Amino acid sequence: MIFRQNYPYRLLTPGPVPLHPDVEKALAEPIIHHRTPEFELCLKNVSEQMKEVFATRQPVLMHTSTGTGAMESAIVNTLSPGDEVLCVVSGKFGERWAQISQAFHLQVHTLNVEWGEAVRVHDVKTALDENPNIKAVLLQACETSTATVHPIREIASVVKSRPNTLIIVDAITAVGAMMLEMDDWHLDVVIGGSQKAFMLPTGLSFIALSEKAWRFCEASTLPKFYWDLKAEKKSWLKGETHFSSAVPLVRALHVALKFLTGPEKMKTLSRIQTLAQATREAAEPLGLRVFSKSPSPSVTALIVPERVDSQKLRDHMEREYNLTLMGGQDQLKGKILRVGHLGYITDEDMYALIDILYRSLRDLGCTEVSKSSLEQARATLEKYL
Ligand SMILES: *Cc1c(COP(=O)(O)O)cnc(C)c1O
C-alpha cells in the first residue's frame, strides 16, 4: 500500500474495521501465558461482559477462528447427518449457510430472497409448516453482502413454539452493532465475529446457545473435535478456554468491550446509527442511491451511477486516495459500493469519505456531480455529526 501524504490510510469496510487506539495499545502488550491468574481474571471479566452484549444468561463461548468457524461450529454441535435445515439465502452469507450444511450432508431447503430485501416472516412460517421435519432455520441478522437486516425477532417468535426446530442466527454484523436480545427474543444460537462489531482484528468468533440449543447438542451426532462446544463449555465453567487462548486478542477484547457494555453501549449503538443515516443521506446528492430495502446500521450499500463500474471506483479510491471500501459480489459486482459503519470512525473520516467519493466520481467522468452536490453532502454530514 502506498501511503500518500495528503491522504492517511482509511478503512471503511464492514470488516475488518478501524481499531480504537486503546485497543491497538492492548494488542502491543507483552505476551503472557494463558494459564496465569492475570489472564484468567481477564477471561473472567470478558465472559461477564459478553453475556451483557448478547443479552443472555448463557455462556458466550469463543473460538480462535474467523466468523465462518463459528457458523460451522453451530451446525456440527446441534445437528446430525441427514437433518433437514432451512437456509434463508439473500446474499453471500446466506449462501454460506447452505454450503456448510451441504458439506455436512444435511438436507437443505433454501428460501431464496431477492438480494437487498428482507425475508418475509410469513414465508419462513409457510416453509416450516410445509416441512415439519426442519430442525433448524439458518439465517443472518444482517446480510452483510447486501447491507440488509432481517426481522430475526419476529422469525424467532415463529420458531419458538416448535420444540424440534432451532433458530440459528449469524449475527456477525449485528451483535454489538444493533439491538439484539438473545434470551428475550428466543434466539437459539447467536454468532459474533471479532473483526466486525467487536472492533478487533480478525481471529476470534463467538457463539452462545440457548437451553433448547444445548439440548440439541446432546442429540447431535455430526463429527466434531476442535469445535466441540460441550468441551468448550466445561472449560468455560472452570474459567478457561478448552485450547490455547488467543491472549492478545482476548486482552484487546476486554478493552473493546468497555464500548459495548454499561453506559457506553447505547452511545456506541447510536453512533453507528448516526453514521449509517448520515452516509445514506449524504450519498444522495452525489448520485449514489441506497440499495437495500431494509438497510442495516452496520453497513450501507450504495448503487453507483449506471456508467460507472463500482469495482473500478473502489480500486481508484484505494489507489489514489488511500481509502478502502468494499464493492459488490456476484450479481452485485460492479454495481454497488459498501461502506462500513463499525469500529473507530471519526467525523473526519466521514468528511474524507464524502470528499473522496466526490473526487473519484469526477475522476471517472461523472461530471454531473458538481461542487454544489459536494456542498450539499457536506451540509448533511454537519447536520448529523
Ligand atoms: C464477515 C461475516 C462472516 C464471517 O466471515 P469470516 O471471514 O469467516 O470472518 C459471516 N457472516 C457475516 C454476515 C459476515 O458479515
The ligand as a Tripos MOL2 file, in Angstrom:
@<TRIPOS>MOLECULE
LIG
   15    15     1     0     0
SMALL
NO_CHARGES

@<TRIPOS>ATOM
      1 C1        -17.8880  -11.3390    7.9690 C.3       1 LIG1
      2 C2        -19.0740  -12.2110    8.0370 C.ar      1 LIG1
      3 C3        -18.9590  -13.5930    8.2290 C.ar      1 LIG1
      4 C4        -17.6930  -14.3260    8.5010 C.3       1 LIG1
      5 O1        -16.6500  -14.1000    7.6780 O.3       1 LIG1
      6 P1        -15.1800  -14.5570    8.1330 P.3       1 LIG1
      7 O2        -14.3620  -14.0750    7.0040 O.co2     1 LIG1
      8 O3        -15.1890  -16.0100    8.2800 O.co2     1 LIG1
      9 O4        -14.8960  -13.8500    9.4290 O.co2     1 LIG1
     10 C5        -20.1220  -14.3400    8.2880 C.ar      1 LIG1
     11 N1        -21.3130  -13.7770    8.1770 N.ar      1 LIG1
     12 C6        -21.4700  -12.4460    8.0160 C.ar      1 LIG1
     13 C7        -22.8500  -11.8890    7.9230 C.3       1 LIG1
     14 C8        -20.3490  -11.6250    7.9330 C.ar      1 LIG1
     15 O5        -20.5070  -10.2980    7.7880 O.3       1 LIG1
@<TRIPOS>BOND
     1     1     2 1
     2     2     3 ar
     3     2    14 ar
     4     3     4 1
     5     3    10 ar
     6     4     5 1
     7     5     6 1
     8     6     7 2
     9     6     8 1
    10     6     9 1
    11    10    11 ar
    12    11    12 ar
    13    12    13 1
    14    12    14 ar
    15    14    15 1
@<TRIPOS>SUBSTRUCTURE
     1 LIG1         1 GROUP 0 **** ****
